[in-house]
């Protein structure tokens, strides 16, 4: 549940209050209270009919409006009613504080309840917590203003702070977020996009390539191709030093992302051609497994081939290319010569007696 979805769930509960503020100015406190309660009841009925659910927050807000409004009328002192929006926001502040600063993310649990079947990974939860912290500070500042205006400012000033200022603050906030997201999206438009998948390979969505290498752990598919010769040697490529991940280490001969909308076979042929100039080859899928490092999570489709005619370096992403014997590989395993991913795949190849 992002910031927009969260506020979409919370803002309807404030409508009875804002209606009261307007009605009170026109007809007075008593009539304003009846009008606001009527709007609250109408909201409950509308949500129940249209969305087939019971909006508890609107009910709570309406009942609190009735309780504090009744006390204010009986005691002929409107301070109790003026405190009402601040009391509601205090409850929200507590929920936001627990969700943003503790291990119990109440808002995250609400999001999973409203968006059934949705799971949030660690990076998404971290992003949600950052958003909730911003909302916590915004609600805290507005609540302090509401309490201050209730005790020390005129009724007109309190009405503006409780109602109009609330929308102004969030209007500015959403404008800032919209501009920020627009700038980010312009940057994304120039990037390669990759699919997001579950551990069975089912496509769940897509994202710019930069977003899967930033520690988000968004699972995305890649192809690996091991080139073997008849002597049991394995072709490896050396990664250049300017690589973001595992620079300068020896790795699988061919490896690359599957682009959004691209088939597995097309991605394999593209990467083999672009990296080592391999074309017109046959390959066999040996294993599909999940690989996770500090910066990424990949669903790897592991292929092998015995074709290596006319191979050669085709890209500046490959610094060196040569065959390694089993003896040479095993003498260097664990010494930081190979990528951890290759060392794991080498063990898989041995286990399956492919080399």
N, C-alpha and C positions, 0 to 999 in steps of 0.2 A: 504494500500500500504506500504510494508516494504521497508527496505533500498535497497535491491537488485532490487525490482520492480521499485523503484524511479530512481535509477541510470540507469536501463535498458531503461527508458524513456528519460533520459537526455543525456547520453553519445553519442548516435548517432549524436546529434547536434554538437559535437566537432570534428567529423571526417573530415569535410572540412578543418578545421584549421590545424589538424595534417597532412593532405595530403599536404597542402600548405607548411608547414615547411620542409617536405621531398623534395617536388618538387622545392622549392626555392633554396635548397642546390645544386640540380642537374642542373637546367635550368635557374635559376634566378627568380627575383620577378615577372615580367610580365607574363612569361609562367606559373610560379607556381600559380599565381592568376587564370588564365584560367583553369588550371587543377583542382584546388580546387573547383571552381564554377561548373565545369562539374561533379565532384563527388557529389556535393550537389544536383544538378538537378537529377542525377541518383538515389540518395537516395530517393528523393521525389517520383519519378516514381515507384521505387521498392516498397516502403511502400504503395503507392496508389493501385498498382496491387495486392500485396500479402495480405495486411491487409485491403484493401478497406477503407482507411482513409487518411486524409491529415495531414502530420506531420508538424505542424506550427513551432515547435522549430527549425527544420532543415532549413526551409525557412528563419526564422529570422536570424539564424546564417550565412547562405549563403549571404543574403542581406547585413548584417553588414560587412561581409568579403569583399564584392564588394565595399561598400561605403568607408570604411576605407582604403582598398587597393588602390582605385582610388585616394583618397586624398593624400596618401603617394607617389604615382607615380607622380601626378601633381606637388606636392611641393618638390619632390625629397628629402623627409624626411620620413624615415620609422618608426618614433616614433608613428605616428597615428595608423599604422597597428599593431605595437607591443602592443599597449594598448587594442587591440580588445579582446583577451581572458579574460583580467581582467574585461572589461566592461560587457561581457556576464556573468561572474561569479558574478559580483556585483548584477545583476538582480536576479540571483539565490539566492544570500545571502539574499536579501530583502525578497524574497518569503519564504525562510527557516526561517528567523527571525520572520516574521509575524506568520507563522504556528507553530513555536516552543514556542514563548514567549507571544503570544496574544491569545485571545479567538477565533479568526478566523483562523481555520486550513485549509489553502488553499490546502495543499498537501492532507489532508484527504478528502476534497471535490473532488479533482482530482481522488483520489483512488476510491471513490464511483461512479464517472462517468465512469472510465475505467472498474471497476469491478461491473457492474450493478447488483442490487439486494443484494449487500453486505452492511451490517450495522456494524458499529463499536460501541462496548459498551464503558463505561467510562474507564475501565482498559486498553482496547486496544488502545484507544485514548491517554491515558497517556504514554503507551509504545511507541507509534508512536512519541509523542512529545520528548521523551528522545532520540530516534534515530535521529530525525530531529535536535536536539541540537548538537549532535556529528557531523552530516554532516555540520551544520552551522559553527562550529569551523574549520573543515577541509578545507572547501571552503574559509573561511576568511583568514586562514594562507597562502593557496596557492595563493590567489588573491594578497595579500601583496607582496609575492615573485615575482609574475608576474610584478607588477607595479615597484618594485625596480629594477628588471633585465632589464626592458624596458628603464629605465633612466640611470642606473649606471653600467650595465654589458655588456659584448660583445654580439653580435648577436647569437653566438653559445651557450652561457650560457642561454640567453633568450629562445632559441629554445628548449633547454633541459628542462628548468623549465616549460615552457608552455605546452610541449608535454610529454616527457619521464617521468619527475618527477611526472606529474599528475597520470600516470598509476602506478608508483612505490608506491606513497602514498596510493592509493586505493587498490593496491595489498596487501600491508602490513595490511591495515585496514580489508580487507575481510579475509585474513589469520587469523588474530586475532579473528574475528567474527566466522569463521568456527571452530577454535579450541575451542572457548567458547561454541558454540552451541553443538559441539560433546561431550564435557564434560557434558553438561546439559542433552543431550539425553541418555548418558550412565546411568545417575541417574534415568531418567524417565523409562528406560527399566526394572528396578527392582520394579516399582510401579504398583498398580492396575490402569487401565484406565477406565474412565467413559465416557458415551456419552454426547454430547452437543446437546441441543434441543431448539426448539422455544416454545412459550407458548401453542401451540396446541399439543406438544409432538413429532413433527417431528424431526427425528435425522438429525443434521447438520454436525456432526463430532465427534471427541473424543479427550480427553486430559488426562494427568496423574491426579490422584486424588488430589495431592498437589496443582495443579493449580486452583482448584475450591474453595479452602479455604483460599486464600491469598488476598482477597479483589478484585479479578478480576470480580466478579459478573457474571461469566460464568454460564448460566442456565443449570442445569443438573437434571436428574430425581432421585427421591428417593421414597421409600415405607414406609408408616406408618401403623401400625396395632394397633387398640384399642381393647383390650380384655375386654369384659363386662360380668358381671354375671346377674342372674335373679333378683337380688335385686337392680340393677341399679348402682352398684359399678364399678369402673374402675381400672384395673391393671396398675400400674405405676412402672417404673424402676428408680433407683437413679443413676445418672451419677457419675463416680469416679472423684476424684479431679485432676487427671492427664489429663483429657480431655481438648482439645484445646478450645472447644466451650461449654459454660454454665456448667463448672465443678461444681459438688456437688449438682446439682438441680434435682428435680423429673421431669420425662419426659414420653412421650408416651412409652407404653410397648415394642414395637418393632419399630425400625427405621433404615434404612440403604440405601446405594447407590445401584443403579442398575449398574452392570458392563457393559462395552462395549460388545455388542453381546448377552447380557443376556435378557431373556424375563421378563415381569412384574411378571408373576406367579412364575417363577423360583426364582427371586430375593426375593419375599415375603416369599416363603417356606424356602429359605436359611437363611434369617435374623431371621425368627421366630424360626428356629431350633437352630441356632448358639447362639442367645441371651437368649432365655427362654426355650429352649427344646421343643417347641410346634411342634407337627407333626400330620398328619392326621386330619386337621381342614378344615372347610369351612369358607370362608370370602366373604364379599360383598364390592364392591367398592362404596363408598358413595360420594366422591368428588375429583376433581382434581383442584388444585389451586397453584398459585405462592407465595412462601414465600421468603422474602428478608431481610437479616440482614446486619450488618456492614461488614461482612467478606464473605458472600456467597449469591447466589440466587438459589433456588431450585424449581423444579416443583414437587409438592408432590401428590402422589396417596394415598388417605386416605381410608383405609379399616377398617371394624369392624368384629369381630367374637364373638360368645358366647361359643366357645370351649376353655377349659383351662385345660384339663386333663394332668396330669404328668408334669406340668410346674415347672421350677426351673432354677436358675442361671447357665448358661453354659459358660459364658465368663467373663474375667477380665474387660470387658468394662461395666459390670453391677455390681454395688456395693450392691444394695438391691432391693428387688422385693416384692410388696404387693398391696393388693386392698385398694382403697380409696373410702369412701362414698361421695355422693354429698355434704353432710353437711360439711365433713372434707375439701373437696376441696374448697368449696366456702368460708370457714372461713380463708383460707390461700391465696386466689387469690390476687395478687398485693403486696404480702409481700416478694417476692424474693425467695419463696420456689420452685416454678415451673419455667420451661423454658417459655419464652414469646410465643414460638411456641405452646407449649401444651395449654397454657391459651387461645390462639386463637382457637385451635381445640376443646377445651372443649365448647366454646361458639357455635361453629358450631354444635356439637353433641346435645346441648340443643335446638338450633334453629330447628334442624331436628327431634326433639323429639325421639332421639335414646337412651336417658337415662332419 
